[in-house]
């Protein structure tokens, strides 16, 4: 817990850093040439090559190192062109041959969109696993849309409670593009339920991720979701709810290849759910959530004169808005007077021309057991697994608590 809170503080520090300035690299070769090696050595020059794997791309190239210092100087030219491949190994773009480092920079500036689409297909946030949209939809769906099961005797004693604080920790095992990784998440929230059933609340998720890839990628994500929920129709055993809210988030990425990168995201959405209670104490809750989100990175916040970085900012800002359509259900049943179990399945479609077709659908399956030592306190532990994102696999263990009063 102390470690996760420490990383939460670090995330806020990163937010300040992003607000003050983002430094990607001095020039384009700094991004793709972070690790080099001598392929051939001669009397007059060495041939130095590079073939880094950076997120969704692989680049290859080489230059004539006339002073043999393994640094590409301004007067040295390429021994072979720079080729950039996408995640599936397809050639995206190739530079002309015999360029100097300065001429390669000019070529990269003129072809920045194609290069950035190869490195960051669909945006920056897929680099370390589930995107910011995936986190703001599925991570929060079960905390604001679904109704969870409470043993009948405990539920009867909660009718006069109208406030709850919730918190959960999640420890995840990642596999991103064939690279192992891990992540830790924390979600804090509060909700007030009026006597008429109108619920107002907020959710504050944070996630730190680290991937053991070639460039040692790490990311921080922090978001805020403000929402309301209203019972539109209420019967003895069934309730139809409608709601909506505003959301914002910040994603920050660092690696050996790219010092600092990230984006802000803002959006709004609406949701609806139907809750059905059964005589044996079980609950079936099914819902649908629609959210609109847009990435943004203001040029005024970036402290650099590098034109390639300016093109990268334009790439982020020109990404299409994402229409997130999420639907699913939660079924829960009591186990005695103090225990309950919930099973959940949630699927999200990320609708945008910029998102690759093999990563535009995400499914989350989860199961959790809850313990109610009294009517005010709940402890829960569960397992979660993400499916359908090609080359991304996420498995997590969740521990949470709710205090009601």
C-alpha positions in Angstrom: 0.0 0.0 0.0 2.8 2.4 0.9 4.6 1.6 -2.4 1.4 2.3 -4.4 0.7 5.5 -2.6 4.3 6.6 -3.2 3.9 6.0 -6.9 0.6 8.0 -6.8 2.7 10.9 -5.5 5.2 10.3 -8.3 2.4 10.4 -10.8 1.3 13.8 -9.6 5.0 14.9 -9.9 5.0 13.7 -13.5 1.8 15.7 -14.1 3.6 18.8 -13.0 6.6 17.8 -15.2 4.3 17.3 -18.2 2.7 20.7 -17.6 6.1 22.4 -17.5 7.7 20.8 -20.5 8.1 17.5 -22.4 11.4 16.6 -24.0 11.3 13.7 -26.4 14.8 13.9 -27.9 17.2 16.4 -29.4 16.5 15.0 -32.9 14.9 12.0 -34.6 18.1 9.9 -34.5 18.2 10.2 -30.7 14.9 8.2 -30.7 15.9 5.4 -33.0 19.7 5.4 -32.3 19.8 5.0 -28.6 21.7 1.7 -28.9 24.3 1.1 -31.6 27.0 -1.4 -32.5 29.9 -1.7 -34.9 29.0 -4.1 -37.7 32.2 -3.8 -39.8 35.5 -2.2 -38.9 38.0 -0.9 -41.5 41.1 1.2 -41.8 39.2 4.4 -42.9 35.8 4.0 -41.2 33.5 1.7 -39.2 30.0 0.8 -40.2 27.8 1.3 -37.2 24.3 -0.1 -37.3 21.1 0.1 -35.2 17.9 -1.9 -35.1 15.9 -0.8 -32.1 12.4 -2.2 -31.3 10.4 0.8 -30.0 6.8 0.0 -28.9 4.9 -0.8 -32.0 7.8 -0.5 -34.4 11.3 -1.7 -35.4 13.8 0.4 -37.2 17.0 -0.5 -39.1 19.9 1.5 -40.5 23.6 2.2 -40.5 26.1 5.0 -41.1 29.8 5.4 -41.9 31.6 6.3 -38.7 34.7 8.0 -40.1 36.2 8.9 -36.8 35.2 5.6 -35.1 33.7 7.2 -32.0 30.2 5.5 -32.5 28.6 8.9 -32.7 26.9 10.0 -35.8 28.6 13.4 -36.6 27.2 16.0 -38.9 29.6 15.2 -41.7 29.0 11.5 -41.7 26.5 9.8 -44.1 24.4 6.7 -44.0 25.7 3.4 -45.1 22.2 2.1 -45.6 18.8 3.7 -45.5 16.6 3.8 -42.4 13.7 1.4 -42.6 10.8 1.5 -40.2 8.5 -1.5 -39.7 5.2 -1.8 -37.9 4.3 -4.2 -35.1 3.4 -7.0 -37.6 6.8 -6.7 -39.5 5.4 -4.8 -42.5 7.6 -2.0 -43.9 6.0 1.3 -43.3 8.5 3.8 -44.7 12.1 3.9 -45.9 14.4 6.9 -46.1 16.6 7.8 -49.1 20.2 6.5 -48.9 23.3 8.6 -48.3 21.7 11.1 -46.0 23.5 13.0 -43.3 22.1 13.2 -39.8 20.7 16.6 -40.5 19.1 15.4 -43.7 17.6 12.4 -41.9 16.1 14.8 -39.4 14.5 16.8 -42.2 13.1 13.6 -43.8 11.7 12.5 -40.4 10.0 15.9 -40.0 8.4 15.6 -43.5 7.2 12.0 -42.8 6.4 12.3 -39.1 2.8 11.1 -39.3 3.8 7.8 -40.9 6.7 7.3 -38.4 4.6 8.1 -35.4 1.8 5.8 -36.5 4.4 2.9 -36.6 5.8 3.7 -33.2 2.5 4.6 -31.5 -0.3 2.9 -33.4 -3.5 4.4 -32.2 -1.8 6.8 -29.9 0.8 6.8 -27.1 -1.1 5.0 -24.4 -1.0 1.4 -25.8 2.7 1.3 -25.2 2.5 -0.3 -21.8 -0.7 -2.3 -22.1 -4.4 -1.3 -21.7 -5.1 2.2 -23.0 -6.3 5.2 -21.0 -9.8 4.6 -22.6 -9.8 1.0 -21.5 -8.9 2.0 -18.0 -11.5 4.8 -17.8 -14.2 2.4 -19.0 -13.7 -1.1 -17.7 -11.8 -0.3 -14.6 -14.7 1.9 -13.4 -17.7 0.1 -14.8 -18.2 -2.2 -11.9 -17.8 0.7 -9.4 -20.5 3.0 -10.8 -22.8 1.1 -13.2 -23.3 -2.4 -11.7 -25.0 -3.2 -8.4 -23.1 -5.8 -6.4 -24.6 -8.4 -4.1 -25.0 -7.9 -0.4 -26.3 -10.6 2.0 -29.9 -10.0 2.8 -29.5 -9.5 6.5 -26.7 -7.0 6.0 -28.6 -5.2 3.3 -31.6 -4.7 5.6 -29.4 -2.9 8.0 -28.0 -0.6 5.4 -31.2 1.2 4.3 -30.3 4.3 6.4 -26.7 4.5 5.0 -26.3 7.1 2.2 -22.5 7.4 1.9 -19.7 5.1 1.0 -16.0 5.4 0.6 -14.3 2.8 -1.5 -10.7 1.8 -2.3 -9.1 -1.0 -4.2 -5.6 -2.1 -5.0 -4.8 -4.2 -8.1 -1.6 -6.1 -8.9 -1.2 -7.1 -12.5 0.9 -9.3 -14.7 1.4 -7.9 -18.2 2.5 -9.3 -21.5 2.9 -6.5 -24.1 4.1 -7.3 -27.6 5.9 -10.4 -26.2 7.5 -8.5 -23.3 6.8 -9.3 -19.6 5.7 -6.5 -17.3 3.8 -5.6 -14.2 1.5 -2.9 -13.0 -0.1 -1.7 -9.8 -3.4 0.2 -9.7 -5.3 2.0 -7.0 -8.8 3.3 -7.3 -10.4 5.6 -4.7 -14.0 6.7 -4.7 -16.9 8.3 -2.9 -20.6 8.2 -3.5 -23.6 9.8 -1.9 -27.0 8.2 -2.3 -29.9 10.5 -1.4 -33.2 9.3 0.1 -34.7 9.5 -3.4 -32.0 7.2 -4.8 -30.0 9.8 -6.7 -26.3 8.9 -6.5 -23.5 11.5 -6.9 -19.9 10.3 -6.8 -16.4 10.4 -8.1 -13.7 7.8 -8.9 -10.0 8.5 -8.9 -7.9 5.7 -10.6 -4.1 5.6 -10.8 -1.9 3.0 -12.5 1.9 2.5 -12.7 3.1 0.1 -15.4 6.6 -1.2 -16.2 7.4 -3.4 -19.2 10.7 -5.3 -19.5 11.1 -4.4 -23.2 14.2 -3.3 -25.0 13.9 0.3 -23.8 12.6 -0.3 -20.3 9.3 1.5 -20.6 7.4 2.8 -17.7 4.1 4.7 -17.5 1.9 6.6 -15.1 -1.8 7.1 -15.5 -4.2 9.1 -13.4 -7.8 9.9 -14.0 -10.9 11.5 -12.5 -14.5 10.5 -13.2 -17.4 12.6 -11.9 -20.8 10.9 -12.3 -24.4 10.8 -11.3 -26.9 8.0 -11.4 -30.7 8.2 -11.1 -33.3 5.4 -10.7 -35.6 6.2 -13.7 -38.0 3.3 -13.0 -38.2 1.4 -9.7 -40.3 -1.7 -8.9 -40.2 -4.3 -6.2 -37.5 -6.4 -7.6 -36.2 -4.4 -10.6 -34.7 -1.0 -11.1 -33.7 0.8 -14.3 -31.0 3.4 -13.8 -29.7 6.2 -16.0 -26.6 8.3 -15.5 -23.8 10.3 -16.9 -20.7 12.2 -16.1 -17.4 13.9 -17.0 -14.0 12.4 -17.1 -10.4 13.4 -17.6 -7.0 11.7 -17.4 -3.3 12.1 -17.9 -0.9 9.5 -19.3 2.9 9.9 -18.9 5.4 7.6 -20.6 9.2 7.4 -20.2 11.8 5.0 -21.7 15.5 4.8 -22.8 14.5 5.8 -26.3 12.0 8.6 -25.5 12.7 10.6 -22.3 9.2 12.0 -21.8 5.9 11.6 -23.6 2.3 11.7 -22.8 -1.1 13.2 -23.4 -4.1 14.6 -21.6 -7.6 13.2 -22.4 -11.0 14.6 -21.6 -14.5 13.3 -22.3 -18.1 12.8 -21.2 -20.6 10.0 -21.3 -23.9 8.5 -20.4 -24.8 5.1 -19.1 -27.8 2.9 -18.2 -28.3 -0.2 -16.1 -31.0 -2.6 -15.0 -30.8 -4.3 -11.6 -32.8 -7.4 -10.8 -33.0 -8.9 -7.3 -34.0 -12.5 -6.6 -35.7 -14.0 -3.6 -32.7 -16.0 -2.7 -30.6 -12.8 -2.3 -28.8 -12.9 -5.7 -28.5 -9.8 -8.0 -28.2 -9.6 -11.8 -27.1 -6.2 -13.0 -26.6 -5.4 -16.7 -25.5 -2.1 -18.2 -24.2 -0.1 -21.1 -21.9 2.9 -21.1 -21.0 5.3 -23.9 -18.1 7.7 -23.5 -16.6 10.3 -25.9 -12.9 11.0 -25.3 -10.3 13.2 -27.1 -6.5 13.4 -26.7 -4.8 16.7 -26.4 -1.3 18.0 -25.8 -0.8 21.8 -26.0 2.3 23.0 -27.9 2.7 25.8 -25.3 3.4 23.2 -22.7 6.4 21.7 -24.6 9.8 23.3 -24.0 11.6 22.5 -27.2 12.4 23.9 -30.6 12.6 20.5 -32.3 10.3 20.4 -35.3 9.9 16.6 -35.1 8.5 17.1 -31.6 6.1 19.7 -32.9 5.0 17.2 -35.5 4.5 14.6 -32.7 2.3 17.1 -30.8 0.2 17.6 -34.0 0.0 13.8 -34.3 -1.5 13.5 -30.8 -3.9 16.4 -31.3 -5.0 15.2 -34.8 -6.0 11.7 -33.5 -9.7 11.1 -34.0 -12.0 11.2 -30.9 -12.7 7.8 -29.5 -16.2 6.6 -29.0 -16.1 4.0 -26.3 -19.1 1.6 -26.2 -19.0 -0.7 -23.2 -21.6 -3.3 -22.1 -21.7 -6.2 -19.8 -23.3 -7.8 -16.7 -22.6 -8.7 -13.1 -24.2 -11.6 -11.4 -23.8 -12.0 -7.7 -25.1 -14.4 -5.0 -24.8 -14.5 -1.2 -22.9 -17.2 0.6 -24.3 -17.3 4.1 -24.9 -14.2 6.1 -21.6 -12.5 5.7 -20.2 -13.6 2.3 -21.1 -13.0 -1.3 -19.6 -13.7 -4.7 -19.8 -11.6 -7.9 -19.0 -12.7 -11.5 -18.6 -10.0 -14.1 -18.1 -9.8 -17.9 -17.5 -6.5 -19.7 -16.8 -5.8 -23.3 -15.7 -2.5 -24.9 -15.5 -1.3 -28.5 -13.1 1.6 -29.1 -14.5 3.2 -32.2 -11.9 5.3 -34.1 -10.2 5.1 -37.5 -6.8 5.6 -35.7 -7.0 2.5 -33.5 -5.7 -0.7 -35.1 -8.4 -3.3 -35.9 -6.8 -6.0 -33.7 -6.9 -3.7 -30.7 -10.3 -2.0 -31.0 -12.2 -4.5 -28.8 -11.4 -5.4 -25.2 -13.1 -7.9 -22.9 -12.7 -8.1 -19.1 -13.7 -11.1 -17.1 -13.6 -10.9 -13.3 -14.8 -12.8 -10.2 -14.6 -11.5 -6.6 -15.6 -12.7 -3.1 -16.8 -10.2 -0.5 -16.8 -10.5 3.3 -19.1 -8.3 5.4 -17.9 -8.4 9.1 -20.7 -5.9 9.8 -23.1 -3.7 7.9 -20.7 -0.8 7.6 -17.6 -2.5 6.3 -16.9 -4.8 3.3 -13.7 -6.5 2.2 -13.3 -8.1 -1.2 -10.7 -9.9 -3.2 -10.9 -11.0 -6.8 -9.2 -12.0 -10.1 -9.4 -10.1 -13.4 -8.3 -11.0 -16.9 -8.3 -9.0 -20.1 -8.9 -10.6 -23.5 -9.1 -9.7 -27.2 -6.3 -7.2 -27.4 -3.8 -8.8 -29.8 -0.3 -9.1 -28.2 -1.5 -7.6 -24.9 -2.4 -9.9 -22.0 -3.3 -8.6 -18.5 -4.1 -10.7 -15.4 -4.7 -9.1 -12.1 -5.4 -9.7 -8.4 -7.7 -7.1 -6.8 -8.1 -6.3 -3.0 -10.6 -3.8 -2.0 -12.7 -2.3 0.8 -15.9 -0.2 1.2 -16.9 1.8 4.3 -20.6 2.8 4.5 -22.3 5.1 6.8 
